[in-house]
Every structure is written in structure tokens, then in C-alpha cells.
Amino acid sequence: MDTTANTARGGEVYSETLLSPEEAALRLRLSAHTLAKWRLNGSGPEWRRIGNKRVYYPLHSLNAFMAKAS
């Protein structure tokens, strides 16, 4: 699990918990392959690309996705 510091509009700094696709898949009880397919077709939870290849899922987006699905 990775925590990234971000700056909000007012200049205040907050941290956000980011999960790798493998960590997100475990949390959602899916395969990382399923998450990859969802990213390609624009479905599934919100995700972020950091750099050229690294993909992360904000923990809050996984929680919202699970709440919406239940």
C-alpha cells in the first residue's frame, strides 16, 4: 500500500492511500486481470496512472465501488 501526498486547492496537504492493482484485486476479491480489462473498457473503480506504466487505485474509490455494487 502506498500513500501519496497531494495538495488541495487551499494549499493544504493531504495524503491518499493508493493500492496496486494486485492489492485492489485482493480487496475486491477479483483478479488483477479483471481490473485490467475494466480499465481498458472504462468500467470498474476509479484508477490513476503514475508515470508511464504504474497504475494505482485510491482506497476511497474502491470503497465507493464496493458500496455501489452492494
Helices and strands as residue ranges (DSSP letters): E 2-7, E 13-19, H 21-28, H 32-41, E 48-50, E 54-58, H 59-69
